[in-house]
């Protein structure tokens, strides 16, 4: 059985198609996202049909949720739902999801980070514009959100060493999930004013300047613990953001910093977990991203080495208790759903993108 079909069976069929967690991160929307990826690769209409079925169930389950982002909120349900409806040729369903998306209101006390905050909503807007049509979500609406993010970043920085700074649950995180790397990554997709673009560049330069001597990145401001090498905290997530910076700004400094971060992932990134967020699957995308940027075959080799390790040994090591299969063992961001998604991407590595992060 194909890996993605096994994930679908475990998370959907055997659970009698009942949604307990609708999120893309650890829930059923992650299975839908995986099945849509499978459909894109195989053009199997069965995958698209089940994907649509799961999204509809997630739509119902998310009704009372106040979360508004792509990875952990309703924006992900409506954005993926609209794209799947488009591919299914269902205009009525497309209109439904698009209407629901437009009615999302962002609370004034919303944080700014990716998983639960403003940039997580912006990423959903970008996803719709890429997969439906540019202008599906107006630049005016996105600009209003960018204004809030920049304003809050400057307020918290308050003439400090870093031009933009943000907090989540009282900590000034640096990583992709909750901190600077994720926020800068999404901002670089936006139409920024010259001073805002400089603030993003200088924020990234601040991070590069203050990385650990090992080349790894702190999980939060003033942290002295050089331990985590994850997408969520540490070099992997920062590396993906630096690759984006190298493309957007054409700056050799960011390219070199991305390469340096990639070395950290190669030397320390073969983790004891399998997922996207804090596992080997997510770390593999650093090499795929560097391969796409540089064209150097050594990065494709490294991606294949990590992916082959997972393919050959992960299930056995998990069964022996030597690897952690994730608290939600079949989910996209914690479990083997991540492996299934990565293996699909390895079919066409030059087109691979870290799910719900790289566009």
C-alpha positions in Angstrom: 0.0 0.0 0.0 1.3 3.5 -0.8 2.4 5.5 2.2 -0.3 8.2 1.7 -3.0 5.6 1.4 -1.8 4.1 4.7 -2.0 7.5 6.3 -5.5 8.0 4.9 -6.6 4.6 6.2 -5.3 5.2 9.7 -6.5 8.8 10.1 -9.8 8.7 8.2 -11.2 5.3 7.4 -10.4 3.5 10.7 -11.6 6.5 12.6 -15.0 6.2 10.9 -14.5 9.6 9.2 -15.0 11.5 12.4 -12.9 14.7 12.8 -11.4 15.1 16.2 -8.7 17.6 15.2 -9.3 19.6 12.0 -5.9 21.3 11.8 -3.3 20.7 9.1 -0.6 20.5 11.8 -1.8 17.3 13.6 -5.3 16.7 12.3 -7.3 15.6 9.4 -6.7 18.6 7.2 -3.1 17.4 7.1 -4.3 14.1 5.6 -6.3 16.1 3.0 -3.3 18.2 2.2 -1.3 15.0 1.7 -4.0 13.5 -0.6 -4.1 16.7 -2.7 -0.3 16.3 -3.1 -0.8 12.7 -4.2 -3.5 13.8 -6.7 -1.1 16.5 -8.1 1.5 13.8 -8.7 -0.7 10.9 -9.9 -3.9 12.6 -11.2 -5.8 9.9 -9.4 -9.4 11.2 -9.1 -10.0 9.0 -6.1 -7.4 10.9 -4.0 -9.1 14.2 -4.9 -12.5 12.8 -4.0 -11.4 11.6 -0.5 -9.5 14.9 0.0 -12.6 16.9 -0.7 -14.6 14.7 1.6 -12.1 15.3 4.5 -12.1 19.0 3.9 -15.9 19.2 4.1 -15.8 17.3 7.4 -13.1 19.7 8.7 -15.2 22.6 7.6 -18.0 21.4 9.9 -15.6 20.7 12.7 -13.9 24.1 12.6 -17.1 26.2 12.8 -16.6 27.3 16.4 -12.9 27.6 16.2 -11.4 31.1 16.7 -8.2 30.1 15.0 -7.5 31.9 11.7 -4.3 30.5 10.2 -3.4 28.1 7.5 -1.6 25.4 9.6 -3.7 25.5 12.7 -6.9 27.4 11.8 -10.0 27.8 9.6 -8.1 29.7 6.9 -6.4 26.5 6.0 -9.7 24.6 5.7 -11.2 27.3 3.4 -8.1 27.9 1.4 -7.4 24.2 0.7 -11.1 23.6 0.2 -11.3 26.3 -2.5 -8.3 24.9 -4.4 -9.6 21.4 -4.2 -13.1 22.6 -5.4 -11.4 24.3 -8.3 -9.7 21.1 -9.3 -12.9 19.2 -8.9 -14.8 21.6 -11.1 -17.3 22.4 -8.3 -18.1 26.1 -8.7 -20.7 26.0 -5.9 -18.3 24.6 -3.4 -15.5 27.0 -4.5 -17.9 29.9 -3.9 -18.7 28.5 -0.5 -15.1 28.2 0.7 -14.1 31.5 -0.8 -17.1 33.3 0.9 -16.2 31.7 4.2 -12.6 32.8 3.8 -13.5 36.4 3.1 -15.6 36.5 6.3 -12.7 35.6 8.5 -12.0 38.5 11.0 -8.6 38.8 12.7 -8.9 39.6 16.4 -7.0 42.7 17.5 -5.0 40.7 20.0 -3.8 38.1 17.5 -0.1 37.3 17.7 2.1 37.7 14.6 3.7 34.2 14.2 3.0 31.5 11.7 1.1 28.8 13.5 -1.6 30.9 15.2 -0.9 34.5 14.2 -1.2 37.1 11.4 1.4 35.7 9.1 -0.3 32.4 9.3 -3.4 34.1 7.9 -1.3 35.9 5.2 0.2 32.6 4.1 -3.4 31.3 3.4 -4.0 34.4 1.3 -0.8 33.7 -0.7 -1.8 30.1 -1.2 -5.2 31.1 -2.6 -3.6 33.7 -4.9 -1.1 31.1 -6.2 -3.5 28.2 -6.8 -6.7 30.1 -7.7 -5.7 33.4 -9.3 -3.5 36.3 -8.4 -5.7 38.9 -6.9 -8.1 36.4 -5.4 -7.3 38.0 -2.1 -6.7 41.7 -2.7 -3.4 43.3 -2.0 -5.4 45.9 0.0 -6.6 43.3 2.5 -3.2 41.8 2.8 -1.5 45.2 3.1 -3.7 46.0 6.2 -2.4 42.9 7.9 1.2 43.7 6.9 0.8 47.2 8.4 -0.1 45.6 11.7 2.8 43.2 11.7 5.4 45.9 10.9 3.9 48.3 13.4 4.0 45.6 16.2 7.5 44.5 15.2 8.9 48.1 15.5 7.0 48.7 18.7 8.5 45.7 20.4 12.0 46.3 19.0 11.8 49.9 20.4 15.1 51.1 19.0 16.8 47.8 20.1 19.6 46.0 18.2 17.1 44.2 15.9 14.8 46.4 13.7 11.8 44.0 14.2 10.9 41.9 17.1 7.9 39.8 18.2 6.7 37.8 21.1 4.6 34.7 21.5 3.5 33.6 25.0 6.0 36.1 26.5 9.1 34.8 24.6 10.9 36.5 21.7 11.2 33.4 19.4 13.5 33.2 16.4 12.3 30.1 14.7 9.9 29.4 11.8 6.8 28.2 13.8 6.5 31.0 16.3 9.2 33.6 15.6 11.3 35.8 13.4 12.2 33.3 10.7 8.6 32.5 10.0 7.4 36.1 10.1 10.3 37.3 7.9 9.6 34.5 5.5 6.0 35.5 4.9 6.8 39.2 4.8 9.2 38.6 1.9 6.3 37.4 -0.2 4.6 40.8 0.3 4.9 44.1 -1.6 7.0 45.9 1.0 7.9 49.6 1.2 11.6 50.3 0.8 12.1 51.0 4.6 10.1 47.8 5.4 12.3 45.7 3.1 15.4 47.1 4.8 14.0 46.3 8.2 13.4 42.7 7.1 17.0 42.4 5.7 18.5 44.0 8.8 16.5 41.6 11.0 17.9 38.6 9.1 21.4 40.1 9.3 20.9 40.5 13.1 20.0 36.8 13.3 23.0 35.8 11.2 25.4 38.0 13.3 24.1 36.5 16.6 23.9 32.8 15.6 25.9 30.3 17.7 29.5 29.6 17.0 28.4 26.2 15.7 26.3 27.9 13.0 23.0 26.9 14.6 20.4 29.5 15.7 18.9 30.2 19.1 15.3 29.2 19.7 14.6 32.6 21.2 16.3 36.0 22.0 19.2 35.6 24.5 18.9 31.8 24.6 22.2 30.1 25.2 21.0 26.6 24.5 22.5 25.3 21.3 20.4 22.2 21.2 17.5 22.3 18.7 18.0 21.6 15.0 14.4 21.7 13.9 12.2 23.5 11.4 10.3 25.0 14.4 13.4 26.1 16.3 17.0 26.2 15.0 18.9 26.2 11.7 16.5 24.3 9.5 13.6 26.8 9.5 16.0 29.7 9.4 17.8 28.1 6.4 14.5 28.0 4.4 13.9 31.7 5.2 17.5 32.6 4.1 17.0 30.8 0.8 14.0 33.0 0.3 16.0 36.1 1.2 18.7 35.1 -1.3 16.1 34.9 -4.0 14.2 38.1 -3.1 17.1 40.3 -2.3 19.8 38.8 -4.6 22.3 39.1 -1.7 25.3 36.8 -1.5 25.3 37.3 2.3 22.0 35.5 2.6 23.0 32.7 0.2 26.2 32.0 2.2 24.2 32.1 5.5 21.7 29.6 4.0 24.6 27.3 2.9 26.1 27.6 6.4 22.8 26.7 8.0 22.5 23.7 5.6 25.8 22.4 6.9 24.4 22.4 10.5 21.4 20.4 9.3 23.7 17.9 7.5 25.9 17.4 10.5 23.2 17.5 13.2 19.8 17.1 11.6 19.4 13.3 11.4 17.0 13.4 14.4 15.2 10.8 16.4 11.8 12.0 15.1 10.2 11.7 11.6 7.9 14.7 11.3 8.0 18.0 9.5 8.1 20.3 12.5 10.8 18.7 14.5 11.9 15.6 12.5 14.0 14.3 9.7 11.3 14.9 7.1 11.2 18.6 7.7 15.0 18.9 7.8 15.3 17.2 4.4 13.6 20.2 2.8 16.6 22.3 3.6 18.6 20.4 1.1 15.8 20.4 -1.5 15.6 24.1 -1.1 19.3 24.6 -1.5 19.3 22.3 -4.5 16.6 24.4 -6.1 18.5 27.6 -5.4 22.0 26.5 -6.3 21.5 23.6 -8.7 24.3 21.8 -6.9 23.9 18.1 -7.0 25.5 17.6 -3.5 22.2 19.0 -2.0 20.1 16.5 -3.9 22.4 13.8 -2.7 21.9 14.9 0.9 18.2 15.1 0.5 18.2 11.5 -0.9 20.4 10.4 2.0 17.9 11.7 4.6 14.9 10.4 2.7 16.5 7.0 2.2 17.2 6.7 5.9 13.5 7.3 6.6 12.4 4.9 3.9 14.7 2.1 4.9 14.8 2.4 8.7 12.1 4.7 10.2 9.3 2.2 10.7 11.7 -0.4 12.2 13.3 2.1 14.6 9.9 3.4 15.7 8.7 -0.1 16.4 11.9 -0.7 18.4 11.4 2.5 20.4 14.6 4.0 19.0 12.8 6.7 17.2 9.7 8.8 18.2 6.9 8.4 15.8 5.1 11.5 17.0 2.3 12.1 19.6 -0.1 12.0 16.6 1.8 9.2 14.7 0.1 9.6 11.3 -0.1 13.4 11.2 1.5 15.7 8.6 3.7 17.8 11.0 4.5 15.2 13.7 4.2 11.7 12.2 4.7 9.5 9.2 2.3 11.7 7.2 5.4 13.9 6.8 7.4 11.0 5.4 4.6 10.2 2.9 4.6 13.8 1.7 8.4 13.9 1.4 8.5 10.7 -0.6 6.0 12.2 -3.1 8.2 15.3 -3.4 11.3 13.2 -4.0 9.8 12.1 -7.3 10.3 15.6 -8.6 12.8 17.2 -6.2 13.4 20.4 -8.1 9.7 21.2 -7.5 9.6 20.3 -3.8 8.4 22.8 -1.3 8.1 22.5 2.5 4.4 22.1 3.0 2.5 25.2 4.3 5.8 27.2 4.4 7.4 27.4 1.0 5.1 28.5 -1.9 
